[in-house]
Amino acid sequence: MSLATALRPKSFDEFIGQSHLFGVGKPLTLALYARKMPHCFFYGSPGSGKTTLARLIANELGSVFLEFNATSFKLESLRSSLKQYEQSLIVPTIFIDEVHRLSKSQQEVLLPIMEERRAIVLGASTENPFYTLTGAIRSRSLLCEFKPLSTQELFVLLHRALGAIGFSIIESVQESINNIEPSIESSHIHRKYITQEACDYLVASSGGDGRAMLNVLDVLALGDCIHLEHIKNLRPVSLNDGASEDETHYSLISALIKSIRGSDVNASIYYLARLIAGGENPDFIARRLVILASEDIGNANPNALNLATSTMQAVHKIGYPESRIILAQCVIYLASSPKSNTAYTAIDSALKAIKEGEIIPISPHILPNSKTYKYPHDFGGFVAQQYLLKDLVFVEKTNKGFEKTLNEWLEKIYAIAPKD
């Protein structure tokens, strides 16, 4: 039995994390104890307790736990599982993992079950299932986000695990040697221990994933001692995906982004090196560079997004240590590029207008099957016609980098285009 399985909580008192959803006085806890538990779909980071919490809910309700996975979900299996409880007072709990993979027809079968409460339907996903679940399903359930375990919560879990496997924490290896007296039997010399720096790295590199932390510890616990290098051999880079509460992690990635935005090449490379040396996940760094390429450079240098996207794909396939070179090339290029946030401000401005009620009917010229639509290629590539029924401006005209060329081209074609 794995350590993660052995330490799976048997009651809510043992459960770690998600205090924003379940805890003393929280609505879902009150609903559970009142036997009015709503249908819920849990989504969030791996190892944050989604499946475990679903089991605890079923246990608290005195319910049968029927577990399915959407990747191999068969409606016949669901129906046969529920049939045996039709004449029973037991209301089973249906749990579906990878719920975002359910097809529309599979979701439709769940609707009468949910509506008639023939079962409590719970689901889990590492992705937000909002856009994959139908409106009818969402209307009958709650979507609950699970947060990665905090550093403090991971340490609580780690201490619990170390106690279960008989390991003690020491400040350093030297402390262990100093505490051993010559008179002590050799069996005591080999007491099981883990160094504090090893604990710190194990927690910091787990990215809020309790299961991943316990899986590493499971392997390391086969020996009698766990040092920092032992963990780094198994996990050379952090699983961190930007959700850690570690201040240094946030500060370094912020410093990198701001240095690139400020076109300081040397500062950018330095903070990149700090992240790499600290074991930051290269995929996470690359994703942040892709975002920056659009948010801070955009069409001032359109190739920046291409290079950043290629970097993301390359580091995912290659990994460290070679990925350091690929990341460095991208960082230097982005820092050296002209900067513009036109795309960023344009889309936010348009979204703000829509949220404030600026809903304009689609121009009749561009509706499907319109007889008055003018095909631009029939007019040499451009013809003036009304696409928006109200004069609104969201995109700022600038002379930043390649944006100057784009704006000059727009001005040119509007000046010479035939007017019908």
ZAVEX-678693 format. One record per residue: x, y, z of N, C-alpha, C in turn. Coordinates in steps of 0.2 Angstrom, whole numbers, padded with zeros to 4 digits, always signed. Example, Ala and Ser with C-alpha at 12.3 -4.5 7.8 and 13.67 -1.06 7.14 Angstrom:
BEGIN
+0066-0028+0039+0062-0022+0039+0066-0016+0039/+0064-0011+0035+0068-0005+0036+0064+0000+0039/
END
This chain:
BEGIN
+0004-0006+0000+0000+0000+0000+0004+0006+0000/+0003+0011-0004+0007+0017-0005+0006+0021+0001/+0010+0026+0003+0010+0030+0009+0004+0035+0008/+0003+0037+0002-0003+0042+0000-0010+0038+0002/-0010+0032+0000-0016+0028+0002-0017+0027+0009/-0011+0025+0012-0011+0023+0019-0013+0029+0024/-0012+0035+0021-0013+0041+0025-0019+0045+0023/-0023+0042+0019-0029+0045+0016-0034+0046+0022/-0037+0052+0023-0041+0054+0029-0047+0049+0030/-0049+0047+0036-0055+0043+0037-0060+0047+0040/-0059+0054+0041-0064+0058+0044-0062+0065+0042/-0067+0070+0042-0066+0077+0041-0061+0080+0045/-0060+0077+0051-0055+0080+0056-0048+0079+0054/-0047+0074+0050-0040+0072+0047-0039+0075+0040/-0044+0078+0037-0043+0081+0031-0039+0088+0031/-0035+0088+0026-0030+0094+0026-0032+0098+0020/-0033+0105+0021-0034+0109+0015-0042+0111+0014/-0043+0115+0009-0049+0117+0006-0054+0120+0012/-0051+0124+0016-0055+0126+0022-0060+0132+0020/-0059+0134+0014-0063+0139+0011-0070+0136+0009/-0070+0130+0008-0076+0126+0006-0079+0122+0012/-0075+0118+0015-0077+0114+0021-0073+0116+0027/-0077+0117+0032-0074+0119+0039-0080+0121+0044/-0079+0122+0050-0084+0124+0054-0088+0130+0052/-0094+0129+0051-0099+0135+0049-0099+0136+0042/-0095+0133+0038-0095+0134+0031-0102+0131+0028/-0104+0134+0023-0111+0132+0020-0111+0125+0017/-0106+0122+0014-0106+0115+0012-0106+0111+0018/-0102+0112+0023-0102+0108+0029-0109+0108+0032/-0112+0114+0033-0119+0114+0036-0124+0110+0031/-0123+0110+0025-0127+0107+0020-0126+0099+0021/-0120+0097+0022-0118+0090+0023-0121+0087+0029/-0120+0091+0034-0123+0088+0041-0130+0088+0041/-0133+0093+0037-0141+0093+0037-0144+0088+0032/-0139+0084+0029-0141+0079+0024-0145+0083+0018/-0142+0088+0016-0145+0092+0010-0139+0094+0006/-0134+0089+0005-0128+0090+0001-0130+0091-0006/-0128+0096-0009-0129+0098-0016-0125+0094-0021/-0127+0093-0027-0122+0090-0032-0117+0095-0033/-0111+0092-0033-0105+0096-0034-0100+0094-0039/-0096+0098-0042-0091+0096-0046-0084+0100-0044/-0079+0096-0042-0073+0099-0039-0068+0100-0044/-0065+0105-0045-0059+0106-0050-0054+0110-0047/-0048+0108-0049-0042+0111-0046-0035+0107-0047/-0030+0109-0043-0024+0106-0044-0024+0098-0042/-0019+0094-0045-0019+0087-0043-0016+0087-0036/-0018+0082-0032-0016+0081-0026-0019+0086-0021/-0024+0089-0022-0027+0094-0017-0033+0091-0013/-0035+0084-0015-0040+0081-0011-0047+0080-0013/-0047+0081-0020-0054+0081-0023-0058+0074-0022/-0054+0068-0024-0057+0062-0023-0058+0060-0016/-0053+0062-0012-0053+0060-0004-0059+0063-0001/-0060+0070-0003-0066+0073+0000-0073+0070-0002/-0073+0068-0009-0079+0065-0011-0081+0058-0007/-0075+0055-0006-0076+0048-0001-0079+0050+0006/-0076+0056+0008-0078+0058+0015-0085+0060+0015/-0087+0063+0010-0094+0065+0010-0099+0059+0009/-0097+0054+0005-0101+0048+0005-0101+0045+0012/-0096+0044+0015-0095+0041+0021-0100+0045+0027/-0099+0051+0027-0103+0055+0031-0111+0054+0030/-0113+0054+0024-0120+0053+0022-0122+0046+0023/-0117+0041+0025-0119+0034+0025-0121+0031+0019/-0118+0034+0014-0120+0032+0007-0115+0027+0004/-0117+0024-0002-0113+0019-0006-0109+0024-0011/-0102+0022-0011-0098+0026-0016-0097+0023-0022/-0100+0025-0027-0100+0022-0034-0095+0026-0038/-0089+0024-0040-0084+0028-0043-0083+0026-0050/-0083+0031-0054-0082+0030-0062-0077+0035-0064/-0074+0034-0070-0069+0038-0073-0072+0040-0080/-0073+0047-0082-0076+0049-0088-0072+0046-0094/-0066+0044-0094-0062+0042-0100-0065+0035-0102/-0068+0031-0097-0070+0024-0098-0077+0023-0096/-0081+0029-0096-0088+0029-0093-0093+0026-0097/-0097+0021-0095-0102+0017-0099-0108+0018-0095/-0113+0021-0099-0120+0022-0096-0123+0015-0093/-0122+0010-0097-0125+0003-0095-0122+0002-0088/-0116+0003-0086-0113+0002-0080-0116+0006-0074/-0117+0012-0076-0120+0017-0071-0127+0015-0070/-0131+0013-0075-0138+0011-0074-0139+0004-0070/-0134+0000-0071-0134-0007-0067-0132-0006-0060/-0128-0001-0059-0125+0001-0052-0131+0004-0048/-0135+0008-0051-0140+0012-0048-0146+0007-0047/-0147+0002-0051-0153-0002-0051-0154-0005-0045/-0148-0008-0042-0149-0012-0036-0151-0008-0030/-0151-0001-0030-0153+0003-0025-0160+0006-0026/-0163+0004-0031-0170+0008-0032-0175+0006-0027/-0175+0000-0024-0179-0001-0018-0176+0000-0011/-0171+0003-0011-0167+0004-0005-0168+0011-0002/-0167+0012+0004-0167+0018+0007-0161+0022+0006/-0156+0018+0004-0149+0021+0003-0149+0026-0004/-0147+0032-0003-0145+0036-0009-0138+0036-0010/-0136+0032-0016-0129+0032-0017-0126+0038-0019/-0119+0038-0019-0115+0044-0021-0111+0042-0027/-0113+0045-0033-0109+0044-0039-0104+0049-0039/-0098+0046-0040-0092+0050-0041-0089+0049-0048/-0088+0054-0052-0085+0054-0059-0079+0058-0059/-0073+0055-0060-0067+0058-0061-0066+0060-0068/-0062+0065-0069-0060+0068-0076-0067+0070-0079/-0071+0073-0075-0078+0075-0077-0079+0079-0084/-0073+0083-0085-0073+0087-0091-0074+0083-0097/-0072+0077-0097-0072+0072-0103-0079+0069-0104/-0084+0071-0100-0091+0068-0102-0094+0071-0108/-0097+0067-0112-0100+0069-0118-0107+0072-0116/-0110+0076-0121-0116+0079-0120-0121+0074-0118/-0121+0068-0122-0126+0063-0121-0126+0060-0114/-0119+0059-0112-0118+0056-0105-0121+0061-0100/-0120+0067-0101-0122+0072-0096-0130+0072-0096/-0133+0071-0101-0140+0071-0102-0143+0065-0097/-0140+0060-0097-0142+0054-0093-0142+0056-0086/-0137+0060-0084-0136+0062-0077-0142+0066-0074/-0145+0070-0079-0150+0075-0077-0156+0073-0073/-0159+0067-0075-0165+0065-0071-0163+0062-0064/-0157+0059-0064-0154+0057-0058-0153+0062-0053/-0150+0068-0056-0149+0074-0051-0155+0077-0049/-0160+0078-0054-0166+0081-0053-0170+0078-0048/-0170+0071-0048-0174+0067-0044-0171+0065-0037/-0164+0067-0037-0160+0065-0032-0160+0058-0030/-0160+0054-0036-0159+0047-0035-0152+0045-0033/-0147+0050-0033-0140+0049-0031-0138+0056-0030/-0133+0057-0026-0129+0063-0025-0123+0062-0031/-0123+0067-0035-0118+0067-0040-0112+0071-0039/-0106+0068-0038-0100+0072-0037-0095+0071-0043/-0091+0076-0045-0086+0075-0050-0080+0078-0049/-0075+0077-0052-0068+0080-0051-0064+0081-0057/-0060+0086-0058-0056+0087-0064-0051+0092-0062/-0045+0091-0065-0040+0096-0064-0041+0102-0069/-0046+0102-0073-0047+0108-0077-0054+0111-0075/-0055+0117-0076-0061+0120-0075-0067+0117-0080/-0072+0114-0077-0076+0111-0082-0082+0115-0084/-0082+0122-0082-0087+0126-0084-0090+0126-0091/-0085+0126-0096-0086+0126-0103-0088+0119-0106/-0086+0114-0102-0088+0107-0105-0094+0104-0102/-0096+0107-0096-0103+0104-0093-0108+0109-0096/-0114+0105-0098-0120+0109-0101-0123+0114-0096/-0127+0119-0098-0130+0123-0094-0135+0120-0089/-0138+0114-0091-0143+0111-0087-0139+0107-0081/-0133+0105-0083-0129+0102-0077-0127+0107-0072/-0125+0112-0075-0122+0118-0070-0128+0121-0066/-0134+0121-0069-0140+0124-0065-0141+0119-0059/-0140+0113-0060-0142+0108-0054-0136+0107-0050/-0130+0110-0050-0125+0108-0046-0120+0115-0044/-0115+0113-0040-0111+0119-0039-0104+0117-0041/-0100+0122-0044-0093+0121-0046-0089+0124-0041/-0085+0119-0038-0081+0121-0032-0073+0121-0034/-0070+0126-0033-0063+0126-0035-0059+0124-0029/-0054+0119-0030-0050+0117-0025-0043+0120-0026/-0040+0123-0021-0034+0126-0021-0028+0122-0019/-0022+0123-0022-0016+0119-0020-0015+0119-0013/-0012+0114-0010-0011+0114-0002-0006+0120-0001/-0007+0123+0004-0002+0129+0006+0005+0125+0009/+0010+0129+0009+0016+0127+0012+0015+0124+0019/+0011+0128+0023+0009+0126+0030+0005+0119+0030/+0001+0118+0026-0003+0112+0025+0001+0106+0023/+0006+0107+0018+0010+0102+0016+0015+0100+0022/+0017+0105+0026+0021+0103+0032+0017+0099+0037/+0011+0100+0038+0007+0096+0042+0006+0089+0040/+0005+0088+0033+0005+0082+0030+0011+0078+0030/+0017+0082+0029+0023+0079+0030+0025+0076+0037/+0024+0080+0042+0025+0078+0049+0021+0072+0050/+0015+0072+0048+0010+0066+0049+0013+0060+0046/+0016+0060+0040+0018+0055+0036+0025+0052+0039/+0029+0057+0041+0036+0055+0044+0034+0051+0051/+0029+0053+0054+0027+0049+0061+0025+0042+0059/+0021+0042+0053+0019+0035+0052+0024+0030+0049/+0030+0033+0047+0035+0028+0044+0041+0028+0049/+0041+0032+0055+0046+0032+0060+0052+0036+0058/+0051+0041+0054+0057+0046+0053+0057+0052+0058/+0063+0054+0060+0063+0060+0063+0067+0065+0059/+0065+0072+0061+0068+0077+0057+0074+0080+0061/+0080+0081+0058+0086+0084+0061+0088+0090+0057/+0092+0094+0061+0094+0101+0058+0099+0099+0052/+0104+0094+0054+0109+0093+0049+0112+0086+0050/+0116+0083+0046+0119+0077+0047+0123+0077+0053/+0127+0083+0053+0132+0083+0059+0128+0083+0066/+0122+0085+0066+0118+0085+0072+0117+0077+0074/+0116+0073+0069+0115+0066+0070+0121+0063+0073/+0127+0065+0070+0133+0062+0072+0135+0064+0079/+0134+0070+0081+0135+0073+0087+0131+0069+0093/+0125+0067+0091+0121+0064+0096+0122+0057+0097/+0126+0054+0093+0128+0047+0094+0134+0046+0099/+0133+0043+0104+0138+0041+0109+0141+0035+0107/+0148+0034+0109+0151+0028+0107+0148+0022+0110/+0144+0023+0116+0142+0017+0120+0135+0015+0117/+0132+0019+0113+0126+0017+0110+0127+0011+0105/+0122+0006+0105+0122+0001+0101+0122+0003+0093/+0125-0001+0089+0125+0001+0082+0118+0002+0079/+0113-0002+0082+0106-0002+0079+0103+0005+0080/+0105+0009+0085+0103+0015+0086+0106+0021+0082/+0112+0019+0079+0116+0023+0075+0112+0024+0068/+0109+0019+0066+0106+0019+0060+0098+0021+0061/+0097+0025+0066+0090+0027+0066+0088+0031+0060/+0081+0031+0058+0079+0034+0052+0078+0042+0053/+0081+0046+0049+0080+0053+0049+0080+0056+0042/+0077+0062+0042+0077+0067+0036+0079+0073+0039/+0084+0077+0035+0086+0083+0037+0081+0088+0035/+0082+0094+0039+0077+0099+0038+0077+0102+0031/+0083+0103+0028+0083+0106+0022+0080+0101+0017/+0080+0095+0018+0077+0090+0013+0069+0091+0014/+0067+0092+0020+0060+0093+0021+0058+0100+0018/+0062+0105+0018+0060+0111+0015+0059+0111+0008/+0064+0107+0005+0064+0107-0002+0058+0102-0005/+0057+0097-0001+0052+0092-0003+0045+0096-0003/+0044+0100+0002+0038+0104+0002+0038+0109-0003/+0043+0113-0004+0043+0119-0009+0043+0117-0016/+0045+0111-0017+0045+0108-0024+0039+0104-0026/+0034+0103-0021+0029+0099-0023+0023+0103-0026/+0023+0110-0026+0018+0114-0030+0011+0113-0027/+0011+0112-0021+0004+0111-0018+0001+0104-0019/+0005+0100-0021+0002+0093-0023+0004+0088-0017/-0001+0087-0013+0001+0082-0007+0002+0075-0009/-0001+0073-0014+0000+0066-0016+0007+0065-0019/+0009+0070-0023+0016+0070-0026+0021+0070-0021/+0020+0074-0016+0025+0074-0010+0026+0067-0007/+0020+0064-0005+0020+0058-0002+0023+0052-0006/+0022+0053-0013+0025+0048-0018+0032+0048-0018/+0035+0054-0017+0043+0055-0017+0045+0052-0010/+0042+0054-0005+0044+0051+0002+0043+0044+0002/+0038+0041-0001+0037+0034-0001+0043+0030-0004/+0046+0033-0009+0052+0029-0012+0058+0031-0007/+0059+0037-0005+0065+0039-0001+0065+0035+0006/+0059+0033+0008+0058+0030+0015+0061+0023+0015/+0063+0020+0009+0065+0013+0009+0072+0013+0012/+0076+0019+0012+0082+0020+0016+0081+0022+0023/+0087+0023+0026+0086+0025+0033+0087+0032+0034/+0090+0036+0029+0091+0043+0029+0089+0046+0023/+0087+0053+0024+0085+0056+0018+0088+0063+0018/+0093+0064+0013+0096+0071+0013+0094+0075+0007/+0095+0081+0006+0093+0085+0001+0095+0082-0006/+0101+0080-0007+0103+0077-0013+0099+0071-0015/+0096+0067-0011+0092+0062-0012+0086+0064-0016/+0083+0069-0013+0076+0072-0016+0078+0075-0023/+0083+0079-0023+0085+0082-0030+0086+0077-0035/+0089+0071-0033+0090+0066-0038+0083+0063-0041/+0078+0063-0037+0072+0061-0039+0068+0066-0042/+0068+0072-0039+0065+0078-0042+0069+0084-0043/+0073+0084-0049+0078+0090-0050+0074+0096-0051/+0068+0096-0053+0065+0103-0054+0058+0103-0050/+0056+0109-0048+0050+0109-0044+0044+0108-0049/+0038+0105-0045+0032+0104-0048+0028+0111-0048/+0031+0116-0046+0027+0122-0045+0024+0125-0051/+0018+0127-0051+0015+0130-0057+0012+0137-0056/+0016+0140-0051+0014+0147-0050+0009+0148-0044/+0007+0142-0041+0002+0143-0036+0005+0142-0029/+0011+0142-0028+0015+0141-0022+0014+0148-0018/+0014+0147-0012+0014+0153-0007+0021+0156-0006/+0026+0153-0008+0033+0154-0007+0034+0161-0010/+0036+0166-0005+0037+0173-0007+0043+0174-0012/+0048+0170-0011+0054+0170-0016+0052+0168-0023/+0048+0163-0024+0046+0161-0030+0042+0166-0034/+0037+0169-0030+0033+0175-0033+0038+0181-0035/+0042+0182-0030+0047+0188-0031+0051+0187-0037/+0054+0182-0038+0059+0180-0044+0055+0180-0051/+0049+0177-0051+0046+0177-0058+0043+0184-0059/+0041+0188-0054+0039+0195-0055+0045+0199-0057/+0051+0198-0054+0057+0202-0056+0059+0200-0063/+0058+0194-0065+0060+0192-0072+0055+0196-0077/+0049+0195-0076+0044+0198-0081+0045+0206-0081/+0046+0209-0075+0047+0216-0075+0053+0219-0079/+0059+0214-0078+0065+0216-0081+0065+0215-0089/+0061+0210-0091+0060+0210-0098+0056+0215-0101/+0050+0217-0097+0046+0223-0099+0050+0229-0100/+0055+0230-0095+0059+0236-0095+0065+0236-0099/+0066+0230-0104+0071+0230-0109+0078+0229-0106/+0079+0227-0099+0085+0226-0096+0087+0219-0097/+0092+0218-0102+0094+0211-0104+0097+0207-0099/+0102+0211-0095+0106+0208-0090+0102+0206-0084/+0098+0210-0082+0094+0209-0076+0089+0203-0078/+0086+0203-0084+0082+0197-0086+0086+0191-0086/+0092+0190-0088+0095+0184-0088+0097+0182-0081/+0099+0187-0077+0100+0185-0070+0094+0182-0066/+0089+0185-0067+0083+0182-0063+0081+0176-0066/+0082+0175-0073+0081+0168-0076+0085+0163-0072/+0091+0165-0072+0096+0160-0069+0094+0159-0061/+0092+0164-0058+0090+0162-0051+0084+0157-0051/+0079+0158-0055+0074+0153-0056+0076+0146-0057/+0081+0146-0062+0083+0139-0064+0087+0136-0059/+0091+0140-0055+0096+0137-0050+0091+0135-0044/+0085+0138-0043+0081+0136-0038+0076+0130-0040/+0077+0128-0046+0073+0122-0048+0066+0123-0050/+0065+0129-0053+0059+0131-0055+0057+0127-0061/+0051+0125-0062+0049+0121-0068+0050+0125-0074/+0053+0122-0079+0054+0126-0085+0048+0127-0089/+0043+0123-0088+0037+0124-0092+0033+0130-0089/+0033+0131-0083+0030+0137-0080+0033+0143-0082/+0040+0143-0082+0044+0149-0085+0042+0151-0092/+0042+0146-0096+0040+0146-0103+0033+0149-0104/+0028+0147-0100+0021+0149-0101+0021+0156-0099/+0024+0158-0094+0024+0166-0092+0027+0170-0098/+0032+0167-0101+0035+0171-0107+0031+0172-0113/+0027+0166-0114+0022+0167-0119+0016+0172-0118/+0014+0173-0112+0009+0178-0110+0012+0185-0111/+0019+0185-0108+0022+0192-0109+0023+0194-0116/+0024+0189-0121+0025+0191-0128+0019+0194-0131/+0013+0192-0128+0007+0196-0131+0005+0202-0127/+0006+0201-0120+0004+0207-0116+0008+0213-0116/+0015+0212-0117+0020+0217-0117+0023+0219-0123/+0023+0215-0128+0026+0216-0134+0021+0216-0140/+0017+0211-0141+0011+0211-0145+0014+0212-0153/+0010+0216-0156+0012+0218-0163+0017+0223-0164/+0020+0225-0159+0026+0229-0160+0032+0224-0163/+0031+0218-0161+0036+0213-0164+0032+0206-0164/+0028+0205-0169+0023+0199-0169+0027+0192-0168/+0034+0192-0171+0037+0186-0170+0039+0184-0163/+0038+0189-0158+0040+0187-0151+0035+0182-0149/+0029+0182-0151+0024+0176-0149+0026+0170-0152/+0028+0170-0158+0030+0164-0161+0036+0161-0158/+0041+0165-0156+0047+0162-0153+0045+0160-0146/+0041+0163-0142+0039+0161-0135+0036+0155-0136/+0031+0154-0140+0027+0148-0141+0032+0142-0143/+0036+0143-0147+0041+0138-0149+0046+0136-0143/+0047+0141-0139+0051+0140-0133+0047+0135-0128/+0041+0137-0127+0037+0133-0123+0036+0125-0125/+0036+0124-0132+0035+0117-0134+0042+0114-0134/+0047+0118-0135+0054+0115-0135+0056+0112-0127/+0055+0117-0123+0057+0115-0116+0053+0110-0113/+0047+0109-0115+0042+0104-0113+0045+0097-0115/+0048+0097-0121+0050+0090-0124+0057+0089-0121/+0061+0094-0120+0068+0093-0119+0070+0093-0111/+0067+0098-0107+0069+0098-0100+0076+0101-0099/+0077+0101-0092+0084+0103-0090+0089+0097-0091/+0096+0099-0092+0099+0106-0092+0098+0110-0098/+0097+0106-0104+0097+0110-0110+0092+0116-0111/+0087+0115-0108+0081+0120-0108+0084+0127-0106/+0089+0127-0102+0091+0133-0099+0093+0138-0105/+0096+0135-0110+0099+0138-0116+0093+0141-0120/+0088+0137-0121+0082+0139-0125+0078+0145-0121/+0078+0144-0115+0074+0149-0111+0078+0156-0111/+0085+0155-0111+0089+0161-0111+0089+0165-0118/+0089+0161-0123+0088+0164-0130+0081+0168-0130/+0076+0165-0128+0069+0168-0128+0069+0174-0124/+0072+0174-0118+0072+0180-0113+0076+0186-0116/+0082+0184-0119+0086+0190-0122+0082+0193-0128/+0079+0189-0132+0075+0191-0138+0069+0196-0136/+0065+0193-0130+0059+0197-0128+0062+0204-0125/+0067+0203-0121+0069+0209-0118+0072+0214-0123/+0074+0212-0128+0077+0217-0134+0072+0219-0138/+0066+0216-0138+0060+0218-0143+0057+0225-0141/+0054+0229-0146+0050+0235-0144+0044+0232-0140/+0042+0237-0136+0036+0235-0131+0030+0239-0133/+0024+0235-0133+0018+0238-0134+0012+0234-0130/+0008+0237-0127+0002+0233-0123-0004+0235-0127/-0004+0236-0133-0010+0238-0137-0015+0232-0137/-0013+0226-0138-0018+0221-0138-0021+0220-0131/-0017+0220-0126-0019+0219-0119-0025+0225-0118/-0023+0231-0119-0028+0236-0117-0034+0236-0122/-0033+0234-0128-0039+0234-0133-0044+0229-0131/-0042+0223-0129-0047+0217-0127-0050+0219-0121/-0046+0222-0116-0049+0223-0109-0054+0229-0110/-0053+0234-0115-0057+0239-0116-0064+0237-0119/-0063+0232-0124-0069+0230-0127-0073+0226-0122/-0070+0221-0118-0074+0217-0113-0077+0222-0108/-0074+0227-0106-0077+0232-0101-0083+0235-0104/-0083+0237-0110-0089+0240-0113-0095+0235-0114/-0093+0229-0115-0098+0224-0115-0101+0223-0109/-0097+0222-0103-0100+0221-0097-0104+0227-0094/-0103+0233-0097-0106+0239-0095-0113+0240-0099/-0114+0235-0104-0120+0235-0107-0120+0237-0114/-0114+0238-0117-0113+0240-0124-0114+0234-0129/-0120+0232-0129-0122+0226-0134-0125+0228-0140/-0122+0228-0146-0124+0231-0152-0126+0225-0157/-0131+0226-0160-0133+0221-0165-0128+0220-0170/-0128+0214-0173-0123+0213-0178-0125+0216-0185/-0121+0219-0188-0122+0223-0194-0126+0218-0199/-0131+0220-0202-0135+0216-0207-0130+0214-0213/-0125+0218-0215-0121+0216-0220-0117+0209-0219/-0116+0208-0213-0111+0202-0211-0115+0196-0208/-0121+0197-0208-0125+0191-0205-0125+0185-0210/-0126+0179-0208-0125+0173-0213-0131+0174-0218/-0129+0172-0224-0133+0173-0230-0135+0180-0232/-0132+0185-0230-0133+0192-0232-0132+0193-0239/-0137+0196-0242-0136+0198-0249-0132+0204-0251/-0131+0208-0246-0128+0214-0247-0120+0214-0245/-0118+0209-0242-0111+0208-0240-0106+0209-0246/-0101+0213-0246-0096+0214-0251-0090+0210-0249/-0088+0206-0254-0083+0201-0253-0076+0205-0255/-0072+0207-0250-0066+0211-0251-0062+0209-0257/-0061+0203-0258-0057+0201-0263-0059+0202-0270/-0066+0204-0270-0069+0206-0277-0067+0213-0278/-0064+0217-0273-0063+0224-0274-0055+0225-0273/-0051+0220-0274-0044+0221-0274-0041+0220-0267/-0045+0217-0262-0043+0216-0256-0046+0219-0250/-0049+0225-0252-0053+0229-0247-0058+0233-0250/-0064+0234-0246-0069+0238-0248-0072+0241-0242/-0074+0247-0242-0077+0250-0236-0084+0248-0235/-0086+0246-0229-0093+0244-0228-0093+0244-0220/-0099+0244-0218-0101+0245-0211-0101+0238-0207/-0096+0237-0203-0095+0230-0199-0098+0231-0192/-0098+0237-0189-0100+0239-0182-0105+0244-0183/-0111+0243-0180-0117+0248-0181-0116+0254-0176/-0110+0255-0173-0109+0261-0169-0101+0262-0169/-0099+0268-0169-0092+0270-0170-0089+0269-0163/-0085+0264-0162-0082+0263-0155-0075+0262-0157/-0070+0264-0153-0063+0263-0154-0060+0260-0148/-0057+0254-0149-0054+0250-0143-0046+0250-0144/-0044+0250-0151-0037+0249-0153-0033+0255-0154/-0028+0256-0149-0024+0263-0150-0020+0262-0156/-0019+0268-0159-0014+0268-0165-0008+0270-0162/-0002+0266-0163+0004+0268-0161+0009+0268-0166/+0015+0270-0165+0021+0270-0169+0026+0265-0166/+0024+0261-0162+0029+0256-0158+0031+0250-0163/+0037+0250-0165+0039+0244-0169+0035+0243-0175/+0033+0236-0176+0029+0234-0182+0022+0237-0182/+0020+0239-0176+0013+0242-0176+0013+0248-0180/+0018+0252-0181+0018+0258-0185+0017+0256-0193/+0020+0250-0195+0019+0248-0202+0012+0245-0202/+0009+0242-0197+0002+0240-0198-0003+0246-0198/-0002+0251-0194-0006+0257-0195-0006+0261-0201/+0001+0261-0204+0002+0264-0210-0002+0261-0216/-0002+0254-0215-0006+0250-0220-0013+0251-0220/-0016+0251-0214-0023+0253-0213-0025+0259-0216/-0021+0264-0214-0022+0271-0216-0022+0271-0224/-0018+0268-0227-0017+0268-0234-0023+0265-0238/-0025+0259-0235-0031+0255-0239-0037+0259-0238/-0038+0262-0232-0044+0266-0231-0044+0272-0235/-0038+0275-0237-0038+0281-0241-0040+0280-0248/-0037+0274-0251-0038+0273-0258-0044+0268-0260/-0047+0265-0255-0052+0260-0256-0058+0263-0260/-0061+0259-0264-0067+0262-0268-0073+0262-0263/-0077+0268-0264-0082+0269-0259-0089+0267-0263/-0093+0262-0261-0099+0261-0264-0105+0264-0260/
END
